C-alpha cells in the first residue's frame, strides 16, 4: 500500500502598515530521494508481514501528521502572538496619543485662561485709569464751577457794596442838593443825569460779565462732553478688539481639537480594519486546519 505524504508550506507577507497576510500552500513534499536497496532475491511476503508494514506505515503517517500539525500550531501561535503584540502596540499608541492630546488641550486651556486673565487685568487697569481721569475732570469741573460761582458772588458783593456806597453818596448828595436846590436847580439835574448814566453803565457791565462767565461755562461743558465721548469710543474699541481676539483663539482651538479627533478616529478605523483582517484570515484558515 502506498502512503501519500502532503507537505504544508506557510508564507507570510506584510501587505500594509499594521496588517499581515498569510498564505497556506499544500504541495507535494520535496526531499532527498531514498537510495535504492540492492536487489535481493524476490521473496513473497506473508500476510503478517504485510499487515506489520501497513501498521508501521500508518504509524509513520500519523507521526508525520502529528509533527506537521504541531509545526502548524506553533506557527499559528507565533502569528497570534505577533498579532497580539501589534494590537498592544496600536492600543499603546492610541493611549499615548490620547494622553498627549489631553495634556496639550489642558496646556492650551491654561494658556488661554492666563491670556484672558491678563487681558482682563489690562482692561481693569485701563478702566481704573479712565475712572481716575473722569474723577479728575469732574473735580476740575467742580472747581471751575466753584470759582465761577465765587467770582459771581464776589462781583455781586462788590456790586452791592458799590451800590451802597453810591447810594450813600447819593443820599449825601441829595442832602447837599436840598440845601442848594433853590439856587442850583440846573446843576442838580445834570448831576442826577450823570449818576443815572453811571448806574446804567454799571448794570450793563454786570450783565456783560455774567454773559461772559456763562459762555466760558458752556465751552467748558462742551469740552467735557467731547472728552467723555472720546473715552467711551476708545473703551468700546478696546472691548471689541478683545472680543475679536477671544473669538479667533476659540476658533483656532476648536480647529486643532477637530484635527486631533480626526487623527484618533483614523487610527481607530485602521485598528478596526486590522481586527477585521485578522478575523477574516482566521475564518479562512479554519477550514484548512480542519
VMD Tcl script that draws the C-alpha trace (Angstrom):
set ca {
  {0.00 0.00 0.00}
  {1.40 3.40 -0.98}
  {1.21 6.26 1.58}
  {0.72 9.80 0.33}
  {2.78 12.48 2.04}
  {1.30 16.02 1.92}
  {3.55 18.88 2.99}
  {2.25 22.20 4.14}
  {4.09 25.46 3.39}
  {3.15 28.73 5.15}
  {4.23 32.05 3.67}
  {3.96 35.41 5.48}
  {3.85 38.75 3.69}
  {3.24 42.26 5.11}
  {0.52 43.70 2.87}
  {0.10 47.13 4.50}
  {1.12 49.06 7.57}
  {-0.42 47.40 10.60}
  {-1.59 44.22 8.77}
  {-0.17 40.79 7.81}
  {-1.38 38.30 5.18}
  {-0.65 34.58 5.44}
  {-0.82 32.11 2.56}
  {-1.07 28.36 3.23}
  {0.14 26.20 0.30}
  {-0.45 22.43 0.13}
  {2.09 20.74 -2.18}
  {3.99 17.55 -2.70}
  {6.96 17.13 -0.36}
  {10.33 17.89 -1.81}
  {13.09 15.93 -0.15}
  {16.15 13.81 -0.67}
  {15.35 10.71 -2.74}
  {15.55 7.49 -0.81}
  {18.50 5.35 -2.03}
  {17.53 2.12 -3.65}
  {18.49 -1.01 -1.88}
  {20.42 -3.67 -3.61}
  {18.32 -6.14 -5.37}
  {17.63 -9.11 -3.20}
  {16.12 -12.35 -4.10}
  {12.41 -11.98 -4.50}
  {10.52 -13.23 -1.56}
  {6.81 -13.43 -1.29}
  {5.78 -11.54 1.87}
  {3.38 -13.15 4.18}
  {0.07 -11.66 5.34}
  {1.50 -10.88 8.75}
  {4.49 -9.05 7.26}
  {2.17 -7.04 5.00}
  {-0.03 -6.13 7.96}
  {3.01 -5.13 10.04}
  {4.30 -2.99 7.19}
  {0.87 -1.37 6.77}
  {0.70 -0.76 10.53}
  {4.19 0.72 10.56}
  {3.30 2.92 7.56}
  {0.13 4.05 9.29}
  {2.08 4.88 12.44}
  {4.67 6.81 10.40}
  {1.86 8.67 8.62}
  {0.21 9.53 11.94}
  {3.51 10.62 13.44}
  {4.25 12.75 10.38}
  {0.77 14.33 10.52}
  {1.16 14.95 14.26}
  {4.53 16.63 13.75}
  {3.09 18.73 10.92}
  {0.09 19.74 12.97}
  {2.42 20.63 15.85}
  {4.50 22.76 13.49}
  {1.36 24.43 12.12}
  {0.10 25.05 15.68}
  {3.45 26.54 16.66}
  {3.42 28.83 13.61}
  {-0.19 29.85 14.30}
  {0.79 30.58 17.90}
  {3.61 32.79 16.64}
  {1.18 34.54 14.28}
  {-1.31 35.11 17.09}
  {1.48 36.35 19.36}
  {2.63 38.79 16.65}
  {-0.97 39.95 16.18}
  {-1.38 40.40 19.93}
  {1.85 42.42 20.16}
  {0.76 44.51 17.18}
  {-2.62 45.13 18.81}
  {-0.95 46.08 22.10}
  {1.37 48.48 20.25}
  {-1.62 50.02 18.47}
  {-3.54 50.38 21.75}
  {-0.47 51.84 23.46}
  {-0.03 54.29 20.58}
  {-3.70 55.34 20.76}
  {-3.48 55.68 24.56}
  {-0.22 57.69 24.34}
  {-1.65 59.90 21.60}
  {-4.80 60.48 23.62}
  {-2.82 61.34 26.75}
  {-0.61 63.74 24.76}
  {-3.72 65.29 23.21}
  {-5.36 65.70 26.63}
  {-2.16 67.22 28.04}
  {-1.85 69.61 25.11}
  {-5.51 70.58 25.42}
  {-5.08 71.19 29.17}
  {-1.97 73.28 28.47}
  {-3.81 75.22 25.78}
  {-6.72 75.79 28.16}
  {-4.35 77.05 30.88}
  {-2.60 79.38 28.41}
  {-5.98 80.65 27.20}
  {-7.15 81.30 30.77}
  {-3.86 83.09 31.54}
  {-4.23 85.20 28.38}
  {-7.85 86.07 29.26}
  {-6.84 86.95 32.83}
  {-4.03 89.14 31.52}
  {-6.43 90.91 29.14}
  {-8.91 91.38 31.99}
  {-6.18 92.81 34.22}
  {-5.08 95.20 31.46}
  {-8.70 96.21 30.84}
  {-9.20 96.71 34.57}
  {-6.10 98.91 34.77}
  {-7.30 100.89 31.75}
  {-10.78 101.31 33.26}
  {-9.23 102.42 36.55}
  {-7.16 104.99 34.62}
  {-10.29 106.15 32.81}
  {-12.17 106.37 36.10}
  {-9.35 108.42 37.63}
  {-9.39 110.71 34.61}
  {-13.16 111.06 34.91}
  {-12.94 111.86 38.61}
  {-10.15 114.38 37.91}
  {-12.24 116.03 35.21}
  {-15.28 116.13 37.49}
  {-13.14 117.61 40.27}
  {-11.74 120.22 37.88}
  {-15.25 120.96 36.65}
  {-16.48 121.37 40.22}
  {-13.54 123.66 40.94}
  {-14.33 125.71 37.84}
  {-17.99 125.92 38.84}
  {-17.00 126.94 42.34}
  {-14.51 129.54 41.03}
  {-17.14 130.96 38.69}
  {-19.69 130.99 41.48}
  {-17.18 132.65 43.83}
  {-16.39 135.25 41.17}
  {-20.05 135.88 40.58}
  {-20.68 136.10 44.32}
  {-17.65 138.37 44.71}
  {-18.83 140.51 41.80}
  {-22.31 140.64 43.30}
  {-20.91 141.58 46.70}
  {-18.73 144.28 45.16}
  {-21.64 145.48 43.09}
  {-23.88 145.65 46.15}
  {-21.12 147.37 48.08}
  {-20.59 149.87 45.26}
  {-24.32 150.45 45.02}
  {-24.46 151.01 48.77}
  {-21.58 153.43 48.56}
  {-23.15 155.17 45.60}
  {-26.50 155.33 47.39}
  {-24.75 156.68 50.44}
  {-23.07 159.29 48.33}
  {-26.35 159.93 46.58}
  {-28.09 160.48 49.89}
  {-25.31 162.76 50.95}
  {-25.52 164.49 47.64}
  {-29.31 164.73 47.89}
  {-28.86 166.24 51.29}
  {-26.47 168.74 49.87}
  {-28.74 169.23 46.87}
  {-31.65 170.01 49.09}
  {-29.55 172.68 50.66}
  {-28.60 174.27 47.36}
  {-31.66 173.24 45.28}
  {-33.17 176.63 45.24}
  {-30.18 178.39 43.72}
  {-28.65 175.49 41.68}
  {-31.57 173.52 40.06}
  {-29.93 173.17 36.64}
  {-26.67 171.84 38.13}
  {-28.64 169.30 40.16}
  {-30.36 167.94 37.08}
  {-27.04 167.49 35.27}
  {-25.57 165.67 38.24}
  {-28.61 163.39 38.53}
  {-28.34 162.53 34.83}
  {-24.65 161.68 35.26}
  {-25.46 159.42 38.21}
  {-28.15 157.62 36.21}
  {-25.68 157.10 33.37}
  {-23.11 155.59 35.75}
  {-25.74 153.30 37.25}
  {-26.79 152.18 33.79}
  {-23.17 151.56 32.77}
  {-22.59 149.56 35.92}
  {-25.70 147.46 35.21}
  {-24.60 146.89 31.59}
  {-21.12 145.93 32.73}
  {-22.57 143.46 35.20}
  {-24.76 141.85 32.52}
  {-21.74 141.62 30.19}
  {-19.65 139.90 32.87}
  {-22.44 137.43 33.57}
  {-22.79 136.63 29.82}
  {-19.02 136.07 29.50}
  {-18.99 133.76 32.51}
  {-21.94 131.80 31.11}
  {-20.13 131.46 27.73}
  {-16.98 130.17 29.42}
  {-19.04 127.67 31.42}
  {-20.82 126.45 28.26}
  {-17.48 125.99 26.43}
  {-16.08 124.02 29.35}
  {-19.15 121.77 29.39}
  {-18.81 121.13 25.64}
  {-15.14 120.21 26.08}
  {-16.03 117.87 28.94}
  {-18.67 116.14 26.76}
  {-16.11 115.71 23.94}
  {-13.60 114.12 26.35}
  {-16.26 111.73 27.70}
  {-17.33 110.75 24.16}
  {-13.69 110.08 23.19}
  {-13.14 107.90 26.29}
  {-16.37 105.95 25.63}
  {-15.42 105.31 21.97}
  {-11.95 104.13 22.99}
  {-13.38 101.75 25.59}
  {-15.80 100.30 23.01}
  {-12.93 99.84 20.53}
  {-10.77 98.04 23.12}
  {-13.69 95.81 24.15}
  {-14.45 94.91 20.53}
  {-10.76 94.11 19.87}
  {-10.65 91.82 22.91}
  {-13.83 90.03 21.80}
  {-12.39 89.51 18.29}
  {-9.16 88.07 19.72}
  {-11.06 85.72 22.02}
  {-13.29 84.55 19.14}
  {-10.25 83.89 16.91}
  {-8.47 81.96 19.70}
  {-11.59 79.86 20.33}
  {-11.98 79.03 16.63}
  {-8.31 78.06 16.35}
  {-8.60 75.83 19.44}
  {-11.71 74.10 18.03}
  {-9.93 73.53 14.69}
  {-6.93 71.92 16.44}
  {-9.22 69.73 18.54}
  {-11.12 68.62 15.41}
  {-7.88 67.74 13.62}
  {-6.67 65.65 16.57}
  {-10.05 63.91 16.88}
  {-9.95 63.10 13.15}
  {-6.47 61.62 13.61}
  {-7.65 59.47 16.55}
  {-10.71 58.31 14.57}
  {-8.46 57.43 11.62}
  {-6.22 55.33 13.91}
  {-9.29 53.63 15.39}
  {-10.60 52.80 11.89}
  {-7.18 51.43 10.96}
  {-7.14 49.26 14.11}
  {-10.67 48.07 13.29}
  {-9.55 47.13 9.76}
  {-6.62 45.18 11.26}
  {-9.00 43.30 13.57}
  {-11.36 42.56 10.69}
  {-8.46 41.28 8.55}
  {-7.33 39.02 11.38}
  {-10.87 37.71 11.83}
  {-11.22 37.10 8.08}
  {-7.87 35.26 7.97}
  {-8.85 33.16 10.96}
  {-12.15 32.23 9.32}
  {-10.41 31.40 6.01}
  {-7.75 29.27 7.76}
  {-10.26 27.38 9.90}
  {-11.45 25.05 7.08}
  {-7.83 24.36 6.10}
  {-6.92 23.37 9.65}
  {-9.99 21.12 9.86}
}
mol new
graphics top color blue
foreach p $ca { graphics top sphere $p radius 0.5 }
foreach p [lrange $ca 0 end-1] q [lrange $ca 1 end] { graphics top cylinder $p $q radius 0.2 }
display resetview
